Each structure stands twice: as C-alpha cells, then as structure tokens.
Amino acid sequence: MQGRLFFWAGLAFVLLALCVTAGVSLGAAAIPAETVWSILINKLAPGTVEPTWSAGRESIVWDVRFPRVILAGLVGAGLATVGAVLQSVTRNPLADPHLLGVSSGGALGAVIALLHTGLIFGLVTVPLFAFGGSLLATLAVVAVTRFTGAGADRLVLSGVAIAFVATSLGNLAIFFGDPRAAHTVVFWMLGGFGLAQWSQLIYPAIVLAACLVFLVVRAREINAMAMGDETAATLGVPVARFRAELFVVTALLTGVMVAFSGAIGFVGLLVPHFVRLTAGSDNIRVIPLSALAGAVILILADIVSRTIMAPEDMPIGVITGLAGGLAFILLLRRR
C-alpha cells in the first residue's frame, strides 16, 4: 500500500512538472521549454546560463506566466483538498466548497472588500474578508441543516440554498458598488489568474502548506469521522470540536484561494473522487494526492483558458464548469 502511494505521488509530481512547463511555454506567444527553464535557472542562480533570449521573453516567462501557473497550482491544490475533507467529514460524496456555498461566501466577502471597504488592512484585506465570508457561509450551512432537521445526506441542499443567498448578496454588492470597477469584479467572480503577482503568492502558499500539514497529520481522525460520529467518538475523537476545527480550516483555505482566483467550481467535487478510484479511500493518501491532482487539473484548465481564444483569456470558471459537468456525468455512470 505504501508503494502504491509513492507510485501515484511520483506520477503526480511528474505530471505537475510537465504541466508547469507547458503552462509557461504555451500562450499567445509560444516560448520553447528549454528557454523557459533556462530563464528560471538564470533567475534562481544568476549567471549560470548565458542569456540567448530577449528581455521581452524573459518578462513574459518570469513576470507573467510563472506567477500565473504557480497560482493556478496552489488554488487547484487548495480546492481539491477542501473537497476531499468536506466529503469525508460530512459523509456526502457531493460536498465541495462550491456546492456547499463556501466559495460563494468567500466571493461575497472579497467583493465587499474590493468595492466597498477598500484595502483597509493592506494586501491581506481581500483574503481576510474572503475567509470571513467563507466561514460565515459554512456556519450558515450548518445552522440551516440543523434548523431543517436534515442529515448529512441532505447537507448539500442547505449548501445550495446558502450559495444562492451569498451569490445574490454579492450581486447586490456589485450593483451598489462603483460601476467602473464592477466589470472587473464580475470577470474575477468567473475565475481567473491573470492578476497573479510574485509578491502575492506568499499568502496562498503559506495557508495551503499550513492547512495541508494539519489535515495530513489529522488524517486518521478524518477517517474516523467518515465512518460516523458514533464510531469516531468510540475511537476517542472529540467529534463536535474536531468538526468545528475542520470547518474553520476548510473555510480559511477556500476563502484565501477564492480571494486570489475568484469562484471556481467542480475542482473540489471531482478530483477527490478520481483520486479515490485509483488510490483508495484512506485520507492519508487521498488528501495529499488530491492536492497534487487538483494542481495538475487547474493548470491544464488555465492553459486551455489562455489558448482557446488567444490572445483573450476565457474565464477559467467556464472551462472547469463545462469539463467538470461532463466528467461528473461520466462518474455518475461509472458508479
């Protein structure tokens, strides 16, 4: 079983390296892969490679495409991780940050920060507001589920209701906001990585790393939660407290990713299912492999969004929605 984990992890890392290379190479102006890596090596260790490329190509590779590809990988890893955890802790195969309204809550918080409050806390304002919106949406889903007497099998219905409410409030915030900024915000809500900058990548990277470490360390307890509250309590898991901790962690991860990418659907729903089909259901394997697979999937989706209508960028939410819907139909047929 350990060898199986290493095999899939190694395969995922190879695919990730290939996708990063393709993501930086491909675009309106194609750049050879060897030039891409030569520029990277020269940036990390100046003077190592004799420059044979123009300053324009170097700027495209280093200042535009590398930050974009890295952000796509971070967001894909974060959303897939959240989906894997939510599906286990709620014991609902349809749970994901988009369907449960967590992404919509994060988008609402980000819109309020962008259009109404301004950057009152500096660069962390949008991530903070997005986290707050995601956390409030998560708490609202739990409250609605308890109020209606629905169980885990109907949790998604509560999430869909909260998603509609959060989306409506977000649209209202856009309506009352500055019309000159509304177009940019609407495009951002559809998802995209065109505004990625090196200086901002540190925030999603740190949050993803911290949350992944926490979740992998607590993976056995998450496995126990997936078997039911009574079983988890029998195994010594403080069910109520641990579920609250997981909701806070997933809200934080979703909010920060939404703040930098916009609302992107289906990644958190589908990737964990495909991982379980190949690597089993143990979250010690599912969580890290979902992160790697999510990064690969979203980098590929970003490549499509940049090339299908080059030089224009198609919102990545459109790509993930179309591909995710078709893949979900195939998954339903198989299962």
C-alpha positions as CSV (number, residue, x, y, z in Angstrom):
1,M,0.0,0.0,0.0
2,Q,2.9,2.3,0.8
3,G,4.4,1.5,-2.6
4,R,1.1,2.4,-4.3
5,L,1.1,5.8,-2.6
6,F,4.7,6.5,-3.7
7,F,3.8,5.4,-7.3
8,W,0.8,7.7,-7.6
9,A,2.6,10.6,-5.8
10,G,5.6,10.2,-8.1
11,L,3.3,10.1,-11.2
12,A,1.5,13.2,-10.0
13,F,4.8,15.1,-9.4
14,V,6.0,14.2,-13.0
15,L,2.6,15.4,-14.4
16,L,2.8,18.6,-12.4
17,A,6.3,19.4,-13.7
18,L,5.2,18.7,-17.3
19,C,2.1,20.9,-16.7
20,V,4.1,23.8,-15.3
21,T,6.4,23.6,-18.3
22,A,3.5,23.6,-20.7
23,G,1.7,26.3,-18.8
24,V,4.7,28.7,-19.0
25,S,5.6,27.7,-22.6
26,L,2.2,27.9,-24.2
27,G,0.2,31.1,-24.8
28,A,-0.4,33.8,-27.4
29,A,3.4,33.9,-27.8
30,A,4.8,30.3,-27.6
31,I,8.2,30.0,-25.9
32,P,10.4,26.8,-26.2
33,A,10.5,24.7,-23.0
34,E,14.3,24.9,-22.9
35,T,14.2,28.7,-22.9
36,V,11.6,28.6,-20.1
37,W,13.9,26.5,-17.8
38,S,17.0,28.5,-18.8
39,I,15.3,31.7,-17.7
40,L,14.2,30.1,-14.5
41,I,17.7,28.7,-13.7
42,N,19.2,32.1,-14.5
43,K,16.7,33.9,-12.2
44,L,17.4,31.5,-9.3
45,A,21.2,31.4,-9.9
46,P,22.2,34.5,-11.9
47,G,25.0,33.9,-14.4
48,T,24.5,30.2,-14.6
49,V,23.1,30.3,-18.2
50,E,24.3,32.6,-20.9
51,P,21.2,34.6,-22.0
52,T,20.1,33.9,-25.6
53,W,16.6,35.3,-25.2
54,S,15.1,38.8,-25.4
55,A,14.1,40.9,-22.4
56,G,10.5,40.7,-23.6
57,R,10.5,36.9,-23.5
58,E,12.1,36.9,-20.1
59,S,9.4,39.3,-18.8
60,I,6.7,37.1,-20.3
61,V,8.1,34.0,-18.6
62,W,9.1,35.3,-15.3
63,D,6.7,38.2,-14.6
64,V,3.6,36.9,-16.2
65,R,3.4,33.2,-16.8
66,F,5.3,31.7,-13.9
67,P,3.3,33.5,-11.2
68,R,0.1,32.6,-13.0
69,V,0.9,28.9,-13.3
70,I,2.0,28.7,-9.7
71,L,-1.2,30.4,-8.5
72,A,-3.3,28.0,-10.6
73,G,-1.5,25.1,-9.0
74,L,-1.9,26.5,-5.5
75,V,-5.6,27.2,-6.0
76,G,-6.2,23.8,-7.6
77,A,-4.5,22.0,-4.7
78,G,-6.4,24.0,-2.1
79,L,-9.9,23.5,-3.6
80,A,-9.3,19.8,-4.2
81,T,-8.1,19.4,-0.6
82,V,-11.1,21.1,0.7
83,G,-13.4,18.9,-1.3
84,A,-11.7,15.7,-0.1
85,V,-12.0,16.8,3.6
86,L,-15.6,18.0,3.3
87,Q,-16.7,14.8,1.6
88,S,-15.2,12.8,4.4
89,V,-16.4,14.8,7.4
90,T,-19.9,15.3,6.0
91,R,-20.1,11.7,4.6
92,N,-21.6,13.2,1.5
93,P,-20.0,12.5,-1.9
94,L,-21.4,15.7,-3.3
95,A,-19.8,18.0,-0.8
96,D,-17.4,20.6,-2.2
97,P,-16.7,24.2,-1.5
98,H,-18.7,25.4,-4.5
99,L,-21.9,23.4,-3.9
100,L,-21.8,24.0,-0.2
101,G,-21.8,27.7,-0.7
102,V,-18.3,28.2,0.9
103,S,-16.9,29.6,-2.3
104,S,-19.9,31.9,-2.8
105,G,-19.4,33.2,0.7
106,G,-15.7,33.9,0.1
107,A,-16.6,35.6,-3.2
108,L,-19.1,37.8,-1.3
109,G,-16.5,38.8,1.2
110,A,-14.0,39.6,-1.5
111,V,-16.5,41.7,-3.4
112,I,-17.3,43.8,-0.3
113,A,-13.6,44.4,0.2
114,L,-12.9,45.3,-3.4
115,L,-15.9,47.6,-3.9
116,H,-16.9,49.0,-0.5
117,T,-14.3,48.9,2.2
118,G,-11.1,49.2,0.2
119,L,-7.8,47.8,1.3
120,I,-8.2,48.8,4.9
121,F,-5.8,46.1,6.1
122,G,-3.4,46.3,3.2
123,L,-2.8,43.4,0.9
124,V,-4.4,40.9,3.3
125,T,-7.7,42.8,3.2
126,V,-9.3,40.7,0.4
127,P,-8.1,37.3,1.8
128,L,-9.4,38.3,5.3
129,F,-12.8,39.3,4.0
130,A,-13.0,36.2,1.8
131,F,-12.1,34.0,4.8
132,G,-14.8,35.7,6.9
133,G,-17.3,35.2,4.1
134,S,-16.4,31.5,3.7
135,L,-16.6,30.9,7.4
136,L,-20.0,32.6,7.7
137,A,-21.3,30.6,4.8
138,T,-20.1,27.4,6.4
139,L,-21.7,28.3,9.7
140,A,-24.9,29.2,7.9
141,V,-25.0,25.8,6.1
142,V,-24.6,24.0,9.5
143,A,-27.3,26.2,11.0
144,V,-29.7,25.6,8.2
145,T,-29.1,21.9,8.2
146,R,-29.9,21.7,12.0
147,F,-32.9,24.0,11.6
148,T,-34.4,21.9,8.9
149,G,-33.6,18.6,10.6
150,A,-31.7,17.4,7.5
151,G,-28.9,14.9,7.9
152,A,-25.5,14.6,6.2
153,D,-27.2,13.2,3.1
154,R,-29.1,16.5,2.6
155,L,-26.3,18.9,3.7
156,V,-25.7,19.8,0.0
157,L,-29.3,21.1,-0.3
158,S,-28.6,23.6,2.6
159,G,-25.3,24.5,0.8
160,V,-27.1,25.2,-2.4
161,A,-29.5,27.5,-0.6
162,I,-26.7,29.4,1.1
163,A,-24.8,29.6,-2.2
164,F,-27.9,31.2,-3.9
165,V,-28.2,33.7,-1.0
166,A,-24.5,34.6,-1.0
167,T,-24.4,35.0,-4.7
168,S,-27.5,37.3,-4.6
169,L,-25.9,39.4,-1.9
170,G,-22.7,39.5,-4.0
171,N,-24.6,40.7,-7.0
172,L,-26.3,43.3,-4.8
173,A,-22.9,44.5,-3.6
174,I,-21.8,44.8,-7.2
175,F,-25.0,46.7,-8.1
176,F,-24.3,49.3,-5.3
177,G,-20.6,49.4,-6.0
178,D,-18.6,51.6,-8.3
179,P,-19.8,50.9,-11.9
180,R,-16.2,51.4,-13.2
181,A,-15.0,48.5,-11.1
182,A,-18.0,46.3,-11.5
183,H,-16.9,44.8,-14.8
184,T,-13.5,43.8,-13.4
185,V,-15.2,42.2,-10.3
186,V,-17.7,40.3,-12.5
187,F,-14.9,38.8,-14.6
188,W,-13.0,38.0,-11.4
189,M,-16.0,36.2,-9.9
190,L,-16.0,33.9,-13.0
191,G,-12.4,32.8,-12.1
192,G,-9.0,33.7,-13.5
193,F,-5.3,34.0,-12.7
194,G,-4.4,36.9,-15.0
195,L,-3.7,39.2,-12.0
196,A,-1.1,36.8,-10.4
197,Q,2.0,38.5,-8.9
198,W,5.0,37.1,-7.2
199,S,4.6,39.4,-4.2
200,Q,1.1,38.0,-3.5
201,L,1.8,34.3,-3.9
202,I,3.2,34.0,-0.4
203,Y,-0.2,34.2,1.1
204,P,-2.0,31.3,-0.6
205,A,1.3,29.3,-0.4
206,I,1.6,29.7,3.4
207,V,-2.1,29.0,4.0
208,L,-2.0,25.9,1.8
209,A,1.1,24.5,3.4
210,A,-0.1,25.0,6.9
211,C,-3.6,23.6,6.2
212,L,-2.2,20.6,4.4
213,V,0.2,19.7,7.2
214,F,-2.7,20.0,9.7
215,L,-5.0,17.8,7.6
216,V,-2.5,15.1,6.8
217,V,-1.4,14.9,10.5
218,R,-5.1,14.5,11.5
219,A,-6.0,12.2,8.5
220,R,-6.7,9.2,10.7
221,E,-9.2,11.2,12.8
222,I,-10.8,12.4,9.5
223,N,-11.1,8.7,8.5
224,A,-12.9,8.0,11.8
225,M,-15.3,10.9,11.1
226,A,-16.0,9.4,7.7
227,M,-17.3,6.3,9.5
228,G,-19.9,8.2,11.5
229,D,-20.0,10.3,14.7
230,E,-20.6,7.4,17.0
231,T,-17.7,5.4,15.6
232,A,-15.4,8.4,15.8
233,A,-16.4,9.1,19.4
234,T,-15.7,5.4,20.2
235,L,-12.2,5.8,18.8
236,G,-11.6,8.8,21.0
237,V,-12.2,11.7,18.6
238,P,-13.9,14.8,20.1
239,V,-16.4,14.9,17.3
240,A,-18.0,18.4,17.8
241,R,-14.7,20.2,18.4
242,F,-12.9,18.4,15.6
243,R,-15.6,19.1,13.1
244,A,-15.6,22.8,14.1
245,E,-11.8,22.8,13.6
246,L,-12.1,21.2,10.1
247,F,-14.8,23.7,9.1
248,V,-12.6,26.6,10.1
249,V,-9.6,25.1,8.3
250,T,-11.6,24.5,5.1
251,A,-13.2,27.9,5.2
252,L,-9.7,29.5,5.6
253,L,-8.3,27.5,2.7
254,T,-11.3,28.2,0.5
255,G,-11.5,31.9,1.3
256,V,-7.9,32.6,0.6
257,M,-8.0,30.7,-2.7
258,V,-11.2,32.5,-3.8
259,A,-9.6,35.8,-2.9
260,F,-6.8,35.3,-5.4
261,S,-8.7,33.4,-8.1
262,G,-12.4,34.1,-8.0
263,A,-15.0,31.4,-7.6
264,I,-14.1,28.2,-9.4
265,G,-16.4,25.2,-9.4
266,F,-16.1,21.4,-9.7
267,V,-12.4,21.0,-8.8
268,G,-13.2,20.2,-5.2
269,L,-16.1,18.0,-6.2
270,L,-14.5,15.8,-8.8
271,V,-10.8,15.5,-8.1
272,P,-11.1,13.6,-4.8
273,H,-13.5,11.1,-6.4
274,F,-11.0,10.3,-9.2
275,V,-8.2,10.0,-6.6
276,R,-10.3,7.5,-4.5
277,L,-10.9,5.4,-7.7
278,T,-7.1,5.0,-8.0
279,A,-5.7,5.3,-4.5
280,G,-8.4,4.1,-2.2
281,S,-10.3,5.9,0.5
282,D,-7.7,6.4,3.2
283,N,-7.3,10.1,3.7
284,I,-3.6,9.8,4.5
285,R,-3.3,9.1,0.7
286,V,-6.4,11.0,-0.6
287,I,-5.6,14.4,0.9
288,P,-2.0,14.9,-0.5
289,L,-2.8,13.1,-3.8
290,S,-5.9,15.3,-4.2
291,A,-3.8,18.4,-3.7
292,L,-1.3,17.2,-6.4
293,A,-4.1,16.2,-8.8
294,G,-6.0,19.4,-8.2
295,A,-2.9,21.4,-9.1
296,V,-2.4,19.5,-12.3
297,I,-6.1,19.8,-13.3
298,L,-6.3,23.6,-12.7
299,I,-3.0,24.3,-14.5
300,L,-4.3,22.4,-17.5
301,A,-7.6,24.3,-17.4
302,D,-5.7,27.6,-17.2
303,I,-3.7,26.6,-20.3
304,V,-7.0,26.0,-22.2
305,S,-8.4,29.3,-21.0
306,R,-5.4,31.2,-22.3
307,T,-5.0,29.4,-25.6
308,I,-8.6,28.7,-26.8
309,M,-9.3,32.3,-27.6
310,A,-5.8,33.8,-27.6
311,P,-4.8,36.5,-27.1
312,E,-8.0,36.9,-25.0
313,D,-8.4,35.0,-21.7
314,M,-11.6,32.9,-21.2
315,P,-12.7,32.9,-17.6
316,I,-11.4,29.7,-16.1
317,G,-14.8,29.1,-14.3
318,V,-16.3,28.5,-17.7
319,I,-13.7,25.8,-18.5
320,T,-14.0,24.0,-15.2
321,G,-17.8,24.2,-15.3
322,L,-18.0,22.6,-18.8
323,A,-15.3,20.0,-18.2
324,G,-16.5,19.3,-14.7
325,G,-20.1,18.8,-15.7
326,L,-19.2,16.3,-18.4
327,A,-16.8,14.4,-16.1
328,F,-19.4,14.3,-13.4
329,I,-21.9,12.7,-15.8
330,L,-19.3,10.0,-16.7
331,L,-18.5,9.5,-13.0
332,L,-22.2,9.0,-12.2
333,R,-22.5,6.4,-15.0
334,R,-19.5,4.5,-13.7
335,R,-20.7,4.5,-10.1
